[in-house]
Amino acid sequence: MTTRRRLRDALLWLTVLAATTAAMIPFRAQLDKAHITLVLLLVVLGAGAQGGRVLGVGVGAASFLVFDWFFLAPLHTLVISNPLDWLVLIAFLVTSIVAAQLLHREQEAARAARARADEIDRLATLGAEAMAAPRAEDALAAVAAVIRSSTGADACSVYVADEHGVRLAASSPAPGPLPAAVPPLVDWVAREGAAAAETVEGTARLGQPAVPLREIGRDTDTEVQTIQLPLRVRDETVGVLRVEGGRVGKLDESQWRFLDALAFYAALGADRVRVAGDLAHVEAL
């Protein structure tokens, strides 16, 4: 959410709070404290539903002051004459904060559920496209394009490793007309079967076969520029996935899980390219 959107929502709900207060003031002699509490809680819940937890808590604090200033004797002061009114105010403030927190939790759970549903839909679509692709290289290019868009990277490349060495099989965006040299770190990943990351300073972070990529691919003191992931099928490294630029060092947990799932498709695609190459070689012989 942008700063302008936050300011607009804050101004909107403070205006709603002011209008609600102005509407209740002429009837405050007839209104019970419970009535006032319920009306103000509705404003707090509305603010939390639209603007999130921070706005909900902020409007709750403003409602706390409004309750004290306009509806508790003595009026138009922050002094409380009846000690029991402190219980009412504190209960109102705590209820506002808890309600905003619970609403925020439910919103985050719904957002996570929608994100998982989107991931499943994209994986299903990718699987269908990859299976329908007439050429193994086309299927691998589709996988690279999805990985690039889902991670916000500048480029995504898939290398195939076989007995002839390591070579570029697919890339998003499409590779240039001249063959590019295989980066040394990609050769190391294909040989060792372990993940690796490269920082903007040119230093490499080398992992172990059992260490997940996310453990070395996250930003620490130095920004991560590229990540390299071994693609394995039947306990054999069949290729390397290289993701470069963008926010590859700032992926959240859901994006890491999605990348792991997409890497599985990339591994199957790389293995398909290897098999296709072997079949072509046999036919040529």
Phi and psi in degrees as a GROMACS rama.xvg file:
@    title "Ramachandran Plot"
@    xaxis  label "Phi"
@    yaxis  label "Psi"
@TYPE xy
-76.1771  162.581  THR-2
-63.2178  -39.1277  THR-3
-62.3245  -40.8224  ARG-4
-65.1027  -41.0321  ARG-5
-63.2352  -44.2261  ARG-6
-64.0389  -39.3437  LEU-7
-64.7111  -43.4843  ARG-8
-65.184  -40.6164  ASP-9
-62.697  -44.6626  ALA-10
-63.8512  -40.0137  LEU-11
-61.2336  -48.5688  LEU-12
-78.4586  -25.5649  TRP-13
-68.8945  -35.0433  LEU-14
-65.717  -41.6995  THR-15
-62.4245  -41.4152  VAL-16
-62.9955  -42.7492  LEU-17
-64.5018  -42.1384  ALA-18
-66.5951  -39.9698  ALA-19
-64.4083  -41.4593  THR-20
-63.5961  -45.1005  THR-21
-61.525  -34.0145  ALA-22
-72.2295  -28.6445  ALA-23
-88.1688  -23.4857  MET-24
-56.9599  -44.2301  ILE-25
-62.0272  -19.5393  PRO-26
-112.256  15.0286  PHE-27
-66.7314  -23.0066  ARG-28
-68.9321  -30.8212  ALA-29
-91.6328  -18.1905  GLN-30
-82.0677  136.064  LEU-31
-83.7039  160.183  ASP-32
-62.1597  -31.9006  LYS-33
-66.0429  -38.4307  ALA-34
-62.8258  -45.7242  HIS-35
-62.4193  -42.134  ILE-36
-60.3074  -45.6338  THR-37
-65.0318  -41.3061  LEU-38
-64.4467  -45.6683  VAL-39
-67.1643  -33.379  LEU-40
-65.1608  -34.0077  LEU-41
-61.839  -39.4056  LEU-42
-64.8303  -42.6462  VAL-43
-62.3565  -44.0896  VAL-44
-65.1626  -39.2154  LEU-45
-62.5122  -41.6817  GLY-46
-64.8757  -42.4792  ALA-47
-65.8681  -36.6806  GLY-48
-66.8764  -36.3244  ALA-49
-89.6208  -43.43  GLN-50
-103.602  -5.33615  GLY-51
96.1684  -176.104  GLY-52
-63.9556  -43.0773  ARG-53
-62.6192  -45.6174  VAL-54
-66.0468  -38.826  LEU-55
-61.7535  -44.3859  GLY-56
-67.1562  -39.5927  VAL-57
-63.3124  -44.34  GLY-58
-67.6445  -32.8397  VAL-59
-63.1221  -42.0626  GLY-60
-65.568  -40.6473  ALA-61
-64.4151  -38.3004  ALA-62
-66.0612  -35.3375  SER-63
-57.9484  -46.2567  PHE-64
-67.9489  -40.0475  LEU-65
-61.9738  -43.7594  VAL-66
-57.6197  -47.4565  PHE-67
-68.0606  -44.0368  ASP-68
-71.0708  -40.8458  TRP-69
-103.413  -18.3092  PHE-70
-125.876  -7.30574  PHE-71
-114.88  133.773  LEU-72
-73.9101  144.467  ALA-73
-73.3671  141.171  PRO-74
-69.9407  154.466  LEU-75
61.722  29.5444  HIS-76
-141.997  163.939  THR-77
-96.0754  10.8587  LEU-78
-83.6059  139.168  VAL-79
-109.569  115.317  ILE-80
-81.1254  -38.102  SER-81
-96.0951  116.908  ASN-82
-57.947  -29.1017  PRO-83
-67.13  -21.8642  LEU-84
-66.9012  -24.2747  ASP-85
-62.3303  -38.2026  TRP-86
-62.2544  -41.9044  LEU-87
-62.7057  -46.3602  VAL-88
-65.5279  -44.6318  LEU-89
-66.5834  -40.7775  ILE-90
-62.5798  -39.4214  ALA-91
-64.1996  -44.8797  PHE-92
-64.7774  -44.6771  LEU-93
-63.9274  -42.4997  VAL-94
-62.3671  -39.4582  THR-95
-62.7925  -44.5941  SER-96
-66.4401  -44.9944  ILE-97
-63.9856  -42.1968  VAL-98
-62.5298  -43.1296  ALA-99
-63.764  -39.4618  ALA-100
-67.2082  -43.9991  GLN-101
-64.8147  -40.5088  LEU-102
-64.2403  -40.4637  LEU-103
-62.6117  -41.8805  HIS-104
-62.785  -43.0162  ARG-105
-66.6339  -37.7964  GLU-106
-64.3672  -40.8628  GLN-107
-65.8053  -39.2448  GLU-108
-63.8066  -41.8394  ALA-109
-65.3257  -39.8879  ALA-110
-64.7212  -41.0621  ARG-111
-65.5727  -38.4877  ALA-112
-64.5966  -41.5367  ALA-113
-64.4193  -38.7413  ARG-114
-64.5467  -41.5168  ALA-115
-65.3524  -39.0799  ARG-116
-63.3261  -40.855  ALA-117
-63.4284  -39.7818  ASP-118
-62.3126  -43.3534  GLU-119
-63.92  -42.7877  ILE-120
-61.9408  -42.1556  ASP-121
-68.5567  -38.3227  ARG-122
-65.4717  -41.0914  LEU-123
-63.7446  -42.6434  ALA-124
-63.9948  -42.9654  THR-125
-63.2139  -42.4787  LEU-126
-61.6329  -42.2041  GLY-127
-64.7979  -42.6351  ALA-128
-65.8686  -40.3848  GLU-129
-65.9482  -39.7207  ALA-130
-68.1405  -31.2746  MET-131
-85.7431  -12.3236  ALA-132
-65.0127  130.168  ALA-133
-70.1422  -30.9744  PRO-134
-113.283  143.2  ARG-135
-61.5798  -36.555  ALA-136
-65.6136  -34.9977  GLU-137
-65.4441  -41.962  ASP-138
-63.082  -40.9523  ALA-139
-68.275  -36.4754  LEU-140
-64.2794  -37.601  ALA-141
-64.0782  -40.5394  ALA-142
-63.359  -44.5888  VAL-143
-61.791  -39.123  ALA-144
-65.3055  -40.6348  ALA-145
-67.5581  -41.4525  VAL-146
-62.388  -42.8495  ILE-147
-61.7242  -45.0771  ARG-148
-71.3899  -36.6974  SER-149
-74.3188  -28.0151  SER-150
-96.0738  -8.99505  THR-151
70.7143  23.3093  GLY-152
-79.0656  161.804  ALA-153
-79.4706  -31.5703  ASP-154
-154.444  151.01  ALA-155
-138.151  129.012  CYS-156
-128.054  145.01  SER-157
-121.082  122.248  VAL-158
-106.627  144.593  TYR-159
-106.21  134.276  VAL-160
-116.313  124.948  ALA-161
-143.412  -166.048  ASP-162
-67.3083  -15.3121  GLU-163
-90.3787  -4.78475  HIS-164
119.164  -160.982  GLY-165
-110.55  132.791  VAL-166
-141.966  154.494  ARG-167
-75.3381  125.018  LEU-168
-106.304  -32.7355  ALA-169
-157.304  151.893  ALA-170
-153.531  147.389  SER-171
-132.734  118.873  SER-172
-66.1342  168.502  PRO-173
-58.541  141.859  ALA-174
-67.2715  158.945  PRO-175
-72.3274  177.028  GLY-176
-68.0861  -28.1279  PRO-177
-91.1495  137.283  LEU-178
-65.7997  131.963  PRO-179
-88.6687  147.085  ALA-180
-69.0755  144.763  ALA-181
-75.4782  124.536  VAL-182
-59.502  142.669  PRO-183
-57.9868  -34.8713  PRO-184
-67.4424  -30.6597  LEU-185
-66.8552  -41.7167  VAL-186
-59.5173  -41.3759  ASP-187
-65.2154  -43.4585  TRP-188
-62.7756  -42.904  VAL-189
-64.2965  -35.8107  ALA-190
-76.9151  -41.689  ARG-191
-91.263  -19.2832  GLU-192
69.1025  27.5299  GLY-193
-125.918  152.825  ALA-194
-75.6397  160.305  ALA-195
-152.425  156.606  ALA-196
-136.398  152.711  ALA-197
-126.3  134.389  GLU-198
-91.7141  170.448  THR-199
-66.7855  -19.984  VAL-200
-83.1958  -4.4846  GLU-201
92.9574  -0.611371  GLY-202
-82.3582  151.532  THR-203
-110.765  142.708  ALA-204
-111.198  116.054  ARG-205
-103.708  133.522  LEU-206
-101.742  -172.927  GLY-207
-114.768  158.521  GLN-208
-54.6815  -30.8723  PRO-209
-93.1997  -2.4907  ALA-210
-92.1783  123.285  VAL-211
-62.6977  151.369  PRO-212
-60.294  -36.9816  LEU-213
-62.1021  -23.95  ARG-214
-71.1096  -27.7226  GLU-215
-110.452  -10.5596  ILE-216
-90.3765  -8.1882  GLY-217
-77.8777  149.844  ARG-218
-67.7036  137.18  ASP-219
-122.894  -111.598  THR-220
-79.6221  -29.0108  ASP-221
-118.203  136.716  THR-222
-68.5372  135.948  GLU-223
-82.4993  132.52  VAL-224
-101.805  -41.7989  GLN-225
-137.795  152.637  THR-226
-128.883  141.706  ILE-227
-123.679  127.699  GLN-228
-123.851  126.611  LEU-229
-70.0258  137.821  PRO-230
-101.864  118.286  LEU-231
-119.968  137.359  ARG-232
-134.431  125.203  VAL-233
53.2579  47.8064  ARG-234
61.1138  21.8558  ASP-235
-124.648  134.361  GLU-236
-77.0961  112.81  THR-237
-103.842  -6.63354  VAL-238
178.872  -174.91  GLY-239
-137.539  134.137  VAL-240
-101.078  125.241  LEU-241
-120.933  120.688  ARG-242
-115.903  129.738  VAL-243
-130.019  140.197  GLU-244
72.2199  -171.051  GLY-245
67.949  -132.843  GLY-246
-115.187  40.0077  ARG-247
-65.2465  -23.0052  VAL-248
-90.337  -1.58575  GLY-249
-122.007  27.0685  LYS-250
-70.6345  141.465  LEU-251
-86.8906  179.344  ASP-252
-61.628  -40.863  GLU-253
-64.3162  -38.1067  SER-254
-68.5257  -36.0796  GLN-255
-64.5659  -42.8954  TRP-256
-63.1739  -41.1319  ARG-257
-64.7125  -39.3827  PHE-258
-64.2825  -39.19  LEU-259
-60.9648  -42.1394  ASP-260
-66.1457  -41.8958  ALA-261
-67.6987  -32.4189  LEU-262
-62.7457  -30.7248  ALA-263
-62.8506  -43.9643  PHE-264
-64.0547  -39.5215  TYR-265
-63.2937  -38.1631  ALA-266
-65.1355  -41.8695  ALA-267
-64.7941  -39.233  LEU-268
-65.5012  -41.5429  GLY-269
-63.8209  -39.9481  ALA-270
-65.6639  -36.5963  ASP-271
-65.4952  -38.6557  ARG-272
-64.5746  -41.5517  VAL-273
-61.8078  -45.2609  ARG-274
-63.3175  -41.8753  VAL-275
-61.2327  -40.7397  ALA-276
-64.6237  -40.3381  GLY-277
-64.5432  -41.1522  ASP-278
-64.2107  -40.4934  LEU-279
-63.6118  -38.0144  ALA-280
-66.3639  -41.0035  HIS-281
-64.9121  -43.1715  VAL-282
-61.7608  -38.4416  GLU-283
-65.1051  -40.1397  ALA-284
